[in-house]
Amino acid sequence: MSNSKVLLLGFLAILAIEYLGITSHYVLILHKIKFPLIFTACLCLYAIAKYGVRDLFAATQVKTLLAFIFLTGLAMFHGLIQSYAVQPFKQQLGYLMLVIIGFHALKTIKAFNLFAAVMVAIHAALAVINFEKFQQAERVGGFKAGYFVGDGNDFGWSMTITFAWAMYLLVAGKGLVWRLIGLSGGVFVAVGVIGTQSRGATLALVAALLYFWVVISKRKMLGLIGLMVIGLAVLVLAPENYFSRMQTLSTYEEDTSATNRLLMWGKSIEMAFDHPLLGVGAGSFNSAYGRYYRGGDDPTKWLSTHSVYFKVLAEYSFLGIGLFLGTILLNVRENRRTSRHLKELGQTAPFAAAVPEFANMAIVAYSVAATFLTGVNYPHLYILTAVTLALKGMAYSKPADGQPASDASQDARKTS
């Protein structure tokens, strides 16, 4: 078995273990011995030994991620509650290893197709496992999934990102099998978004679909019909409570959750100006608010920011938010450049120019949902970075002499 296949299978296994929460819900002994971390570290060392990290670490977005992780580590010495920075630092280092593994695992378009299919299958399985939760009138309790997918809003967030991979397989996949996976998996993923009744996830899904229609779809009318079909499916499948929650988007001033978010965003800005160099430290927003920023009439002492961006602003200040936003924007730009490069190659391109745009569709979903959710230390951005750089590597690699470009160059040239 080749090195890249070993890494690909290992990478997909890590994703399945983490997203499904296999060690924390089903095989507890593996959780106790920290198997996911040990397995990830071993696989990362294997990738470094076989391929090195020079090319990967030359990427600007990897440098911004490294700088961001450095700031997290620095918070262990300057933060308001220094011990609160330890866990985020360990998580981010683990996700950095995931970037290294994913970058070297996704060497071919077939590997990327398998990655997309596995991600869709994982989230379809999560939707099935947690289907009873979607039928409850009240949004209470956790979901049976990995820790970063266990909350209803976080569950919907991950589903919206994965919907982009389902759309990719459905629209641009080569062959009936990939398209069936995209179609069936996409239905389960969409049900997962609706079932959580998450307003942030709904907005993220709408934004991702608009990106698909405006940027990716070449047949605008057919694409519009597709969006209308999805909208109709939402009307049919969504429970009554879903529409009640969506109505609060236009009456946010009457919704306690929304008004608390606005209050916390204001407090985050205050913290950033009070600590303009390094912020209050990774993981310290809640404590800083409860101790020093809570007014007499403000709600409970330990409220969260409910926004990745405002959490980063408060805890890392202006340098940190610049690095974080820079990583996102650099990935978007990289995918746009990769797409243009593939268009210039024409029939000799190793795969279709639309493929990197589906990665951007996933980034749009991530970025919009991040406005309303607090998961700074979730793997999504790291996985999207690995995918972005892997697609760039595939696009710019030269086939061996006499070897034709991948058959995938014919995929998605008629993207709907």
C-alpha positions as CSV (number, residue, x, y, z in Angstrom):
1,M,0.0,0.0,0.0
2,S,1.4,3.4,-1.0
3,N,2.2,6.1,1.6
4,S,-0.6,8.4,0.4
5,K,-3.2,5.6,0.7
6,V,-2.0,4.9,4.3
7,L,-2.4,8.5,5.1
8,L,-5.8,8.8,3.4
9,L,-7.3,5.8,5.2
10,G,-5.8,7.1,8.5
11,F,-7.2,10.6,7.8
12,L,-10.7,9.3,7.1
13,A,-10.5,7.1,10.2
14,I,-9.7,10.1,12.4
15,L,-12.6,12.0,10.9
16,A,-15.0,9.2,11.6
17,I,-13.8,8.7,15.1
18,E,-13.9,12.4,16.0
19,Y,-17.2,13.4,14.3
20,L,-19.1,10.3,15.4
21,G,-17.7,10.5,18.9
22,I,-16.8,6.8,18.7
23,T,-14.4,6.8,21.6
24,S,-16.5,9.0,23.8
25,H,-19.9,7.3,23.2
26,Y,-19.2,3.7,22.0
27,V,-15.7,2.5,22.9
28,L,-14.8,4.3,26.1
29,I,-11.6,2.4,26.7
30,L,-10.1,4.1,23.6
31,H,-11.0,7.4,25.1
32,K,-9.3,6.6,28.4
33,I,-6.1,5.7,26.7
34,K,-6.3,8.8,24.4
35,F,-6.3,6.6,21.3
36,P,-7.4,9.4,18.9
37,L,-4.5,11.7,19.9
38,I,-1.9,8.9,19.8
39,F,-3.2,7.7,16.5
40,T,-3.2,11.2,15.0
41,A,0.3,12.0,16.3
42,C,1.7,8.7,14.9
43,L,0.1,9.4,11.5
44,C,1.4,12.9,11.5
45,L,4.9,11.8,12.2
46,Y,4.6,9.2,9.4
47,A,3.5,12.0,7.0
48,I,6.4,14.2,8.1
49,A,8.9,11.4,7.7
50,K,7.7,10.5,4.2
51,Y,6.9,14.0,2.8
52,G,8.2,16.7,5.2
53,V,6.4,19.9,5.9
54,R,8.4,22.5,4.0
55,D,5.9,22.9,1.1
56,L,2.9,23.0,3.5
57,F,4.5,25.4,6.0
58,A,5.4,27.7,3.1
59,A,1.7,28.5,2.6
60,T,0.7,31.9,4.1
61,Q,-2.5,30.5,5.7
62,V,-0.5,27.9,7.5
63,K,1.8,30.6,8.8
64,T,-1.2,32.6,10.1
65,L,-2.5,29.4,11.8
66,L,0.9,28.9,13.4
67,A,0.9,32.5,14.7
68,F,-2.6,32.1,16.0
69,I,-1.6,28.9,17.9
70,F,1.4,30.7,19.2
71,L,-0.8,33.4,20.7
72,T,-2.9,30.7,22.3
73,G,0.2,29.2,23.9
74,L,1.3,32.7,25.0
75,A,-2.0,33.1,26.9
76,M,-0.8,30.4,29.3
77,F,1.5,33.1,30.7
78,H,-0.4,36.3,30.3
79,G,-4.1,35.4,30.2
80,L,-6.6,36.3,32.9
81,I,-7.0,32.6,33.8
82,Q,-3.9,31.2,32.4
83,S,-4.8,27.5,32.9
84,Y,-7.8,28.1,30.6
85,A,-5.5,28.4,27.6
86,V,-4.0,24.9,28.1
87,Q,-6.9,23.0,26.5
88,P,-7.3,25.3,23.5
89,F,-3.6,25.1,22.9
90,K,-3.6,21.3,22.9
91,Q,-6.7,21.2,20.7
92,Q,-5.1,23.5,18.1
93,L,-1.9,21.5,18.0
94,G,-3.9,18.4,17.4
95,Y,-5.8,20.1,14.5
96,L,-2.5,21.3,13.1
97,M,-1.4,17.7,12.9
98,L,-4.7,17.1,11.0
99,V,-3.8,19.7,8.5
100,I,-0.4,18.0,7.9
101,I,-2.1,14.6,7.5
102,G,-4.9,15.8,5.3
103,F,-2.6,17.8,3.0
104,H,-0.5,14.8,2.2
105,A,-3.5,12.3,2.2
106,L,-5.4,14.2,-0.5
107,K,-3.0,13.7,-3.4
108,T,-5.5,12.9,-6.1
109,I,-9.0,13.9,-7.1
110,K,-10.1,10.3,-6.3
111,A,-8.9,10.7,-2.8
112,F,-10.8,14.0,-2.5
113,N,-13.9,12.3,-3.8
114,L,-13.6,9.7,-1.1
115,F,-13.0,12.4,1.5
116,A,-16.2,14.2,0.4
117,A,-18.2,10.9,0.4
118,V,-17.0,9.9,3.8
119,M,-17.8,13.3,5.3
120,V,-21.3,13.1,3.8
121,A,-21.8,9.5,5.0
122,I,-20.6,10.5,8.6
123,H,-23.0,13.4,8.8
124,A,-25.9,11.3,7.3
125,A,-25.2,8.7,10.0
126,L,-25.2,11.5,12.6
127,A,-28.6,12.6,11.3
128,V,-30.0,9.1,11.6
129,I,-28.5,8.4,15.1
130,N,-30.0,11.7,16.4
131,F,-33.2,11.7,14.5
132,E,-35.3,11.5,17.6
133,K,-33.8,14.8,18.7
134,F,-35.2,16.5,15.6
135,Q,-38.8,15.5,16.6
136,Q,-38.7,17.1,20.0
137,A,-40.7,20.3,20.4
138,E,-38.0,21.9,22.7
139,R,-34.4,22.3,21.8
140,V,-32.9,20.6,24.8
141,G,-30.2,18.1,25.5
142,G,-27.0,17.2,23.7
143,F,-26.5,15.2,20.5
144,K,-24.8,11.8,20.3
145,A,-21.7,12.9,18.4
146,G,-18.2,14.2,18.8
147,Y,-17.7,17.0,21.4
148,F,-17.6,19.7,18.8
149,V,-20.9,18.5,17.2
150,G,-22.8,17.7,20.5
151,D,-24.7,21.0,20.8
152,G,-27.7,21.6,18.5
153,N,-26.2,24.8,17.0
154,D,-22.8,23.1,16.6
155,F,-24.5,20.1,15.0
156,G,-26.2,22.3,12.5
157,W,-22.9,24.2,11.8
158,S,-21.1,21.0,10.9
159,M,-24.0,19.9,8.7
160,T,-24.0,23.2,6.7
161,I,-20.3,22.8,5.9
162,T,-20.8,19.2,4.8
163,F,-23.7,20.1,2.6
164,A,-21.1,21.7,0.2
165,W,-19.4,18.3,-0.2
166,A,-22.8,16.7,-0.8
167,M,-23.5,19.3,-3.5
168,Y,-20.1,18.6,-5.0
169,L,-20.7,14.9,-5.3
170,L,-24.2,15.4,-6.7
171,V,-23.2,18.1,-9.3
172,A,-19.6,17.4,-10.1
173,G,-19.1,13.8,-9.2
174,K,-18.0,11.4,-11.9
175,G,-20.3,8.4,-12.1
176,L,-23.7,7.4,-10.7
177,V,-22.3,6.1,-7.3
178,W,-20.8,9.5,-6.3
179,R,-23.9,11.3,-7.3
180,L,-26.2,9.0,-5.4
181,I,-24.1,9.5,-2.4
182,G,-24.3,13.2,-2.8
183,L,-28.1,13.2,-3.3
184,S,-29.0,10.8,-0.5
185,G,-26.4,12.2,1.9
186,G,-27.4,15.7,1.0
187,V,-31.0,15.0,2.0
188,F,-30.0,13.6,5.4
189,V,-27.6,16.6,5.9
190,A,-30.4,19.1,5.1
191,V,-32.7,17.3,7.5
192,G,-30.0,17.6,10.1
193,V,-29.8,21.4,9.6
194,I,-33.5,21.8,9.8
195,G,-33.9,19.4,12.7
196,T,-31.6,21.4,14.9
197,Q,-33.8,24.5,14.4
198,S,-30.5,26.5,14.4
199,R,-31.0,30.0,13.0
200,G,-27.2,30.4,12.5
201,A,-27.0,27.1,10.6
202,T,-30.0,28.1,8.5
203,L,-28.4,31.4,7.5
204,A,-25.2,29.6,6.7
205,L,-27.0,27.1,4.5
206,V,-28.7,29.9,2.6
207,A,-25.4,31.7,2.1
208,A,-23.7,28.6,0.9
209,L,-26.5,27.9,-1.6
210,L,-26.4,31.5,-2.9
211,Y,-22.7,31.1,-3.4
212,F,-23.3,27.9,-5.4
213,W,-25.9,29.7,-7.6
214,V,-24.0,32.9,-8.1
215,V,-20.4,31.5,-8.5
216,I,-20.5,27.8,-9.3
217,S,-23.7,27.1,-11.3
218,K,-23.3,27.7,-15.0
219,R,-26.9,27.0,-15.8
220,K,-28.5,29.7,-13.7
221,M,-32.1,28.8,-14.4
222,L,-31.5,25.1,-13.6
223,G,-29.6,26.1,-10.5
224,L,-32.5,28.4,-9.5
225,I,-35.0,25.5,-9.9
226,G,-32.7,23.4,-7.8
227,L,-32.7,26.0,-5.0
228,M,-36.5,26.2,-5.2
229,V,-36.7,22.4,-4.9
230,I,-34.5,22.6,-1.8
231,G,-36.7,25.4,-0.4
232,L,-39.8,23.4,-1.0
233,A,-38.3,20.4,0.7
234,V,-37.6,22.6,3.8
235,L,-41.3,23.7,3.8
236,V,-42.4,20.1,3.7
237,L,-40.0,18.6,6.2
238,A,-39.5,21.4,8.7
239,P,-41.4,21.1,12.0
240,E,-43.7,24.0,13.1
241,N,-41.2,25.1,15.8
242,Y,-38.6,25.6,13.1
243,F,-40.6,28.4,11.4
244,S,-41.3,29.9,14.8
245,R,-37.6,30.2,15.5
246,M,-36.8,31.6,12.1
247,Q,-39.4,34.3,12.6
248,T,-37.3,35.6,15.5
249,L,-34.6,36.6,13.0
250,S,-36.7,39.7,12.1
251,T,-37.7,40.3,15.7
252,Y,-34.3,39.8,17.4
253,E,-34.9,42.7,19.8
254,E,-37.6,40.7,21.4
255,D,-35.5,37.5,21.7
256,T,-33.4,37.1,24.9
257,S,-30.8,34.9,23.1
258,A,-30.3,37.5,20.4
259,T,-30.2,40.5,22.8
260,N,-27.7,38.7,25.0
261,R,-25.5,38.0,21.9
262,L,-25.5,41.7,21.1
263,L,-24.6,42.6,24.7
264,M,-21.7,40.1,24.7
265,W,-20.4,41.4,21.3
266,G,-20.3,44.9,22.8
267,K,-18.4,43.5,25.9
268,S,-15.9,41.8,23.5
269,I,-15.1,45.1,21.8
270,E,-14.6,46.7,25.3
271,M,-12.1,43.9,26.2
272,A,-10.2,44.3,23.0
273,F,-9.7,48.0,23.5
274,D,-8.8,47.5,27.2
275,H,-6.3,44.8,26.2
276,P,-5.3,45.8,22.7
277,L,-2.0,43.8,22.4
278,L,-3.0,40.2,23.3
279,G,-6.5,40.3,24.6
280,V,-7.7,38.7,27.9
281,G,-6.2,35.4,26.9
282,A,-7.5,32.2,25.2
283,G,-10.5,30.8,27.1
284,S,-10.9,33.7,29.4
285,F,-13.8,35.7,28.0
286,N,-16.4,34.3,30.3
287,S,-14.4,34.9,33.4
288,A,-13.4,38.4,32.3
289,Y,-17.0,39.2,31.7
290,G,-18.2,37.8,35.0
291,R,-15.5,39.5,37.0
292,Y,-14.9,42.9,35.4
293,Y,-17.4,43.7,32.6
294,R,-20.8,42.6,33.9
295,G,-23.1,45.6,34.7
296,G,-25.5,45.6,37.6
297,D,-28.5,44.9,35.3
298,D,-26.7,42.5,32.9
299,P,-27.7,38.8,32.8
300,T,-25.9,35.9,34.5
301,K,-22.2,36.2,35.2
302,W,-20.8,33.6,32.8
303,L,-22.4,34.3,29.4
304,S,-20.5,33.3,26.3
305,T,-19.9,35.5,23.2
306,H,-21.9,33.2,20.9
307,S,-19.6,34.3,18.1
308,V,-16.2,33.0,17.0
309,Y,-15.2,36.4,15.7
310,F,-16.0,38.3,18.9
311,K,-14.6,35.6,21.1
312,V,-11.3,35.8,19.2
313,L,-11.4,39.6,19.3
314,A,-11.8,39.6,23.1
315,E,-9.4,36.8,23.9
316,Y,-6.7,37.6,21.2
317,S,-7.4,41.2,20.5
318,F,-6.8,42.9,17.1
319,L,-3.7,40.8,16.2
320,G,-5.5,37.6,16.8
321,I,-8.7,38.5,14.9
322,G,-6.5,39.6,12.0
323,L,-4.7,36.2,11.9
324,F,-8.0,34.3,12.2
325,L,-9.8,36.3,9.5
326,G,-6.7,36.2,7.4
327,T,-6.7,32.4,7.4
328,I,-10.3,32.3,6.2
329,L,-9.7,35.0,3.5
330,L,-6.5,33.4,2.3
331,N,-8.2,30.1,1.8
332,V,-11.0,31.7,-0.2
333,R,-8.4,33.6,-2.4
334,E,-6.4,30.4,-2.8
335,N,-9.4,28.4,-4.0
336,R,-10.3,31.2,-6.5
337,R,-6.7,31.2,-7.8
338,T,-6.7,27.4,-8.1
339,S,-10.0,27.6,-10.0
340,R,-8.7,30.2,-12.5
341,H,-5.5,28.2,-13.0
342,L,-7.5,25.1,-13.9
343,K,-9.6,27.1,-16.3
344,E,-6.4,28.3,-18.0
345,L,-5.2,24.6,-18.4
346,G,-8.4,23.7,-20.2
347,Q,-8.7,20.1,-21.2
348,T,-5.3,19.3,-19.7
349,A,-6.5,20.3,-16.2
350,P,-6.2,17.4,-13.7
351,F,-9.8,18.1,-12.5
352,A,-12.6,20.6,-13.1
353,A,-12.2,24.2,-12.3
354,A,-15.4,24.1,-10.2
355,V,-14.0,21.8,-7.6
356,P,-12.1,24.5,-5.5
357,E,-15.3,26.6,-5.6
358,F,-17.1,23.9,-3.7
359,A,-14.4,24.2,-1.1
360,N,-15.2,27.9,-1.0
361,M,-18.9,27.1,-0.6
362,A,-18.0,25.1,2.5
363,I,-15.9,28.0,3.8
364,V,-18.8,30.4,3.3
365,A,-21.0,28.1,5.3
366,Y,-18.4,27.9,8.0
367,S,-17.8,31.7,8.1
368,V,-21.5,32.7,8.3
369,A,-22.3,30.2,11.0
370,A,-19.2,31.2,13.0
371,T,-20.8,34.7,13.4
372,F,-23.3,33.1,15.8
373,L,-21.4,30.2,17.4
374,T,-18.4,30.0,19.7
375,G,-16.4,27.1,18.4
376,V,-13.0,28.7,17.9
377,N,-11.3,25.4,18.8
378,Y,-13.2,23.1,16.5
379,P,-11.5,21.3,13.6
380,H,-13.5,22.8,10.7
381,L,-11.2,25.6,9.7
382,Y,-8.2,23.3,9.9
383,I,-9.8,20.7,7.7
384,L,-10.9,23.4,5.2
385,T,-7.3,24.7,5.1
386,A,-5.9,21.2,4.4
387,V,-8.5,20.7,1.6
388,T,-7.7,24.1,0.1
389,L,-3.9,23.5,0.0
390,A,-4.4,19.9,-1.2
391,L,-6.5,21.0,-4.1
392,K,-3.9,23.7,-5.0
393,G,-1.1,21.0,-4.8
394,M,-3.1,18.7,-7.2
395,A,-3.9,21.6,-9.6
396,Y,-0.3,22.7,-10.0
397,S,1.3,19.2,-10.0
398,K,2.6,18.1,-13.4
399,P,1.7,14.6,-14.7
400,A,4.6,12.3,-15.6
401,D,5.8,12.4,-19.2
402,G,3.3,10.7,-21.5
403,Q,0.7,10.3,-18.8
404,P,-2.7,11.9,-19.6
405,A,-4.4,14.3,-17.3
406,S,-6.8,12.7,-14.9
407,D,-10.2,11.6,-16.2
408,A,-11.6,13.9,-13.7
409,S,-10.8,16.8,-16.0
410,Q,-14.0,15.9,-17.7
411,D,-16.0,16.1,-14.4
412,A,-18.3,19.1,-13.8
413,R,-17.5,20.9,-17.1
414,K,-21.2,21.0,-17.4
415,T,-21.8,22.0,-13.8
416,S,-25.4,22.9,-13.5
